């Protein structure tokens, strides 16, 4: 089983899409497996997922519960299963702001995710912090990429 956690994104056809606000045309909604609740991942049997894709949804997880949330997602992975987390890297945003590359308005958009159709973010993260959580949970990092302000990191369960 493949699971995709996102907020306000297009669903993927081969995934169980957990997205409270999916972007999809009404006539195509039956083509996808969509549940409009992140917490539905808790009902998935442990060690049953080959992949968990967290597509910018990490910013909607309360920072005070980030580690335990990621740890609970990892329990859903099979051996050799992978979790892919992408998002906006706080450190990159701060550097750009301090270097005058971003206005205060731009900085706020990155930090709070202002979008009239989506809720505001509840947390900011750095790729190194996410890596630390994955490694501490026993995963091997198989991919780590930072392009401009966006990161992607993949951890694989041994």
Buried (B, 14 or more C-beta within 10 A) or exposed (E): BBBBBBBBBBBBEEBBBBBBEBEBEEEEEEEBBBBEEBEEBEEBEEEEBEBBBBBBBBBBBEEEEBBEBBEEBBBBBBEEBBBBBBBBBBBBBBEBBEEEEBEEEEBEBBBBBEEEEBEEBBBBBBBEBBBEBBEEBEBEEEEBEBEEBBBBBBBBBE
